[in-house]
Amino acid sequence: MDGAPLNLNSSNAVQVLLLIGGLTLVPAVLFTVTGFSRILIVLGFIRTAVGTASAPPNQVLVGIALFLTIFVMAPTINTIKKDAVEPLTHHQISTTTAIKRAEEPLREFMFRQTRTQDISLFVSLAHDKAPHKRAEVPTEVLIPAFIISELKTAFQIGFLIFLPFLIIDLIVSSTLMSMGMIMLPPTFISLPFKILLFVLVDGWDLVIKALVQSFH
């Protein structure tokens, strides 16, 4: 007995195929076109500066970075949903048009966080003509420039985070040396003081506030 023919909408089938393929690119997109890298690196700097090797654990840091990224990217995500996803699901625009519309808010976000000198670097490496406006900057040039800018910003924030904890380490180390307690590791004494300092100044609130504001 022959089976009944299936009435499949070809456009829906293509959308499902693109969606499945796109899921494999989610980790790459998360790291390259959002603020995830900056947030995760800064959180790692906090743990290193305080001196707690495994607290918070990596899973907690990644989870915090993920939800902070969603919070920071919410305006961009909402714009993509409004201008690209919803019209596509209602068959008002084609998939190609939806991709172009979704690309624009992401490019705008990346331009706000990317330094001009980093864009110029990758334009010269690509041997392209110097762009006169943002629309002339190719996405394949903008993304690596954005990544470099994010790394630089993250390390600048990390430097500021390290300073107060470095002062505590220096004070404890010099105190132990003056008392002749050379064999006692300074980090063993300074760790409780660094944790206490971080808690007393509401360190997590200050760092998270600084991180979120750094994207504005």
Number of C-alpha atoms within 10 A of each C-alpha: 3 4 5 6 6 6 6 8 8 9 12 12 11 12 15 12 11 12 11 11 11 11 11 10 10 11 9 11 13 14 14 18 19 24 26 23 21 26 24 22 20 25 24 18 20 22 16 17 20 24 18 14 11 9 12 13 12 13 9 11 18 18 12 16 21 18 12 19 20 15 12 19 17 12 13 19 15 13 16 20 16 14 16 22 19 14 16 19 14 8 12 12 15 14 19 10 14 20 14 11 18 20 14 17 18 19 20 12 19 24 18 11 19 20 16 12 11 18 23 18 14 17 20 13 10 11 9 13 10 12 13 8 7 11 10 10 19 13 15 11 19 21 21 18 24 26 22 16 21 25 14 14 18 21 16 12 19 20 14 11 19 15 12 15 23 15 12 19 19 13 13 20 19 14 14 17 13 10 8 10 12 13 8 12 12 20 16 11 15 21 19 13 17 22 15 14 16 17 12 9 10 11 16 13 11 11 17 16 11 12 20 15 10 13 14 9
